[in-house]
């Protein structure tokens, strides 16, 4: 990574992290309700019956309510479990599933691990992001797990990043390994940004 791009990414991540930490609990609860409504509508629109999602951390736009609702509707939801080799294992979400602290202190499900290629069977990927730009380039949190996952999928389905409204920005710093997303889901809207991957 060039030093300049790396510095730009670190500075932007720090600013976004601080903004998220300043949000009130009321604002976070409202955002989680909005995210659930937007993701429910995206499921209807795409007809997806098997998806990947993630369990949001405290400062992230909330996805847990959506995951619980999707599971109760019979949608197969794969949740990621981080590995020390930079890959993701996956486990199927359940209504009464336990949650533990993962490798980086993030919430992760407890369950049977299906291995990295299990995600190849989903119709839709819902992933975290720090920000996304109007061309569909995503800024993650710097560990590369989702870029590796998306980049390794042969027939990648639509990929939507979940962010707050203010995190859809004009441009994010980009490196060669960074993977674009098909669109973003915010508490107030769903925006398609990039053509579907082939």
C-alpha positions as CSV (number, residue, x, y, z in Angstrom):
1,X,0.0,0.0,0.0
2,X,1.4,3.4,-0.8
3,X,2.1,5.4,2.3
4,X,-0.1,8.3,1.1
5,X,-3.2,6.1,0.5
6,X,-2.6,4.2,3.8
7,X,-2.5,7.5,5.7
8,X,-5.7,8.8,4.0
9,X,-7.5,5.6,4.9
10,X,-6.3,5.7,8.5
11,X,-7.3,9.3,8.9
12,X,-10.8,8.7,7.4
13,X,-11.4,5.6,9.5
14,X,-10.4,7.6,12.6
15,X,-12.9,10.4,11.8
16,X,-15.7,7.9,11.0
17,X,-15.0,5.9,14.2
18,X,-15.2,9.1,16.3
19,X,-18.5,10.2,14.6
20,X,-20.0,6.8,15.3
21,X,-19.0,6.9,19.0
22,X,-20.7,10.3,19.4
23,X,-24.1,8.9,18.4
24,X,-26.7,8.7,21.1
25,X,-28.4,5.5,22.1
26,X,-31.7,6.9,20.7
27,X,-30.0,7.7,17.4
28,X,-28.6,4.1,17.2
29,X,-31.9,2.5,18.0
30,X,-33.6,4.6,15.3
31,X,-30.9,3.6,12.9
32,X,-31.3,-0.1,13.7
33,X,-35.1,0.1,13.0
34,X,-34.4,1.9,9.7
35,X,-31.7,-0.6,8.7
36,X,-34.1,-3.5,9.4
37,X,-36.9,-1.9,7.2
38,X,-34.4,-1.2,4.4
39,X,-32.9,-4.7,4.5
40,X,-36.4,-6.3,4.7
41,X,-37.3,-4.4,1.5
42,X,-34.1,-5.4,-0.2
43,X,-34.8,-9.1,0.6
44,X,-38.3,-8.7,-1.0
45,X,-36.8,-7.0,-4.0
46,X,-34.1,-9.5,-4.6
47,X,-36.1,-12.6,-3.6
48,X,-33.1,-13.8,-1.7
49,X,-33.7,-17.0,0.4
50,X,-30.1,-17.5,1.5
51,X,-27.9,-14.5,2.6
52,X,-24.8,-13.6,4.5
53,X,-25.0,-10.8,7.1
54,X,-23.0,-10.0,10.3
55,X,-23.8,-9.2,13.9
56,X,-23.3,-5.4,14.4
57,X,-21.0,-4.0,17.1
58,X,-22.3,-1.3,19.4
59,X,-21.3,1.6,17.3
60,X,-22.3,0.1,13.9
61,X,-25.6,0.5,12.2
62,X,-27.7,-2.2,13.9
63,X,-28.2,-5.5,12.0
64,X,-29.2,-7.8,14.8
65,X,-32.9,-7.1,14.7
66,X,-32.9,-7.7,10.9
67,X,-31.0,-11.0,11.4
68,X,-33.5,-12.2,14.0
69,X,-36.4,-11.3,11.8
70,X,-34.9,-12.9,8.7
71,X,-34.3,-16.2,10.6
72,X,-37.9,-16.2,11.9
73,X,-39.1,-15.8,8.3
74,X,-37.2,-18.9,7.2
75,X,-34.3,-17.1,5.4
76,X,-31.0,-18.9,5.7
77,X,-28.6,-16.4,7.2
78,X,-24.8,-17.1,7.3
79,X,-22.8,-15.1,9.8
80,X,-19.0,-14.7,9.6
81,X,-16.5,-15.9,12.1
82,X,-13.0,-14.4,11.8
83,X,-9.9,-16.6,11.4
84,X,-6.3,-15.8,12.2
85,X,-5.3,-16.5,8.5
86,X,-7.4,-13.6,7.2
87,X,-10.3,-15.8,6.0
88,X,-13.9,-16.0,7.2
89,X,-15.6,-19.2,8.4
90,X,-19.4,-19.1,8.4
91,X,-22.1,-20.5,10.6
92,X,-25.9,-20.6,10.2
93,X,-27.8,-18.1,12.4
94,X,-30.4,-19.6,14.6
95,X,-33.2,-18.0,16.7
96,X,-31.5,-18.8,20.0
97,X,-27.9,-18.7,18.9
98,X,-25.2,-17.8,21.3
99,X,-22.9,-14.8,20.7
100,X,-19.2,-14.6,21.8
101,X,-16.4,-12.2,21.4
102,X,-14.5,-12.9,18.2
103,X,-10.8,-12.5,17.3
104,X,-10.9,-8.7,17.2
105,X,-13.4,-8.2,20.1
106,X,-16.4,-8.1,17.7
107,X,-19.6,-10.1,18.3
108,X,-19.6,-13.4,16.5
109,X,-22.0,-16.4,16.5
110,X,-21.2,-19.6,18.2
111,X,-22.1,-22.6,16.1
112,X,-20.9,-25.3,13.6
113,X,-18.2,-23.7,11.3
114,X,-18.9,-24.3,7.7
115,X,-15.7,-23.1,6.2
116,X,-14.9,-20.2,3.9
117,X,-16.6,-21.5,0.7
118,X,-20.0,-21.9,2.4
119,X,-20.7,-18.2,1.4
120,X,-20.6,-19.2,-2.3
121,X,-24.2,-20.5,-1.9
122,X,-25.8,-17.2,-0.9
123,X,-28.1,-15.0,-3.0
124,X,-27.0,-11.7,-1.3
125,X,-24.1,-10.5,0.8
126,X,-24.7,-7.8,3.5
127,X,-21.4,-6.5,4.8
128,X,-20.1,-3.9,7.2
129,X,-18.2,-0.7,6.0
130,X,-16.7,2.5,7.4
131,X,-17.8,4.4,4.3
132,X,-18.7,3.8,0.6
133,X,-18.3,6.3,-2.2
134,X,-20.7,7.1,-5.1
135,X,-18.8,4.7,-7.4
136,X,-19.4,1.8,-5.1
137,X,-15.9,1.6,-3.6
138,X,-16.0,0.5,0.0
139,X,-13.7,1.5,2.8
140,X,-13.5,-1.3,5.4
141,X,-11.9,-1.2,8.8
142,X,-8.5,-2.3,7.5
143,X,-8.3,-6.1,8.0
144,X,-9.4,-7.1,4.5
145,X,-11.7,-10.0,5.4
146,X,-14.6,-9.0,3.2
147,X,-12.4,-7.8,0.3
148,X,-10.8,-11.3,0.3
149,X,-14.1,-13.0,0.5
150,X,-15.7,-11.0,-2.4
151,X,-12.6,-11.2,-4.5
152,X,-12.4,-15.0,-4.2
153,X,-16.1,-15.7,-5.2
154,X,-16.6,-17.0,-8.7
155,X,-20.2,-16.0,-9.2
156,X,-20.5,-13.2,-6.6
157,X,-24.1,-12.2,-5.9
158,X,-25.1,-8.6,-5.2
159,X,-23.1,-7.1,-2.2
160,X,-24.6,-4.3,-0.1
161,X,-22.7,-2.4,2.6
162,X,-24.5,-1.2,5.7
163,X,-23.6,2.4,6.7
164,X,-25.0,5.5,8.2
165,X,-26.4,8.1,5.8
166,X,-23.5,10.4,6.2
167,X,-21.0,7.7,5.3
168,X,-22.0,7.6,1.6
169,X,-19.3,10.0,0.4
170,X,-17.9,11.4,-2.8
171,X,-14.7,9.3,-2.8
172,X,-12.8,6.9,-0.6
173,X,-9.1,6.1,-1.0
174,X,-8.6,3.0,-3.1
175,X,-6.0,0.3,-3.5
176,X,-5.8,-2.5,-6.0
177,X,-7.2,-5.2,-3.6
178,X,-10.2,-3.1,-2.6
179,X,-13.5,-4.6,-3.9
180,X,-16.6,-2.5,-4.9
181,X,-20.1,-3.1,-3.6
182,X,-23.3,-3.2,-5.6
183,X,-25.0,-0.7,-3.3
184,X,-25.5,0.6,0.2
185,X,-28.2,0.3,2.9
186,X,-28.6,3.2,5.3
187,X,-31.2,3.8,7.9
188,X,-33.3,5.9,5.4
189,X,-32.6,4.4,1.9
190,X,-31.1,1.7,-0.2
191,X,-28.9,2.9,-3.1
192,X,-27.7,0.8,-6.0
193,X,-24.2,1.9,-7.0
194,X,-22.4,-0.6,-9.2
195,X,-23.5,-3.1,-11.8
196,X,-24.1,-6.6,-10.6
197,X,-20.9,-8.7,-10.6
198,X,-20.6,-11.5,-13.1
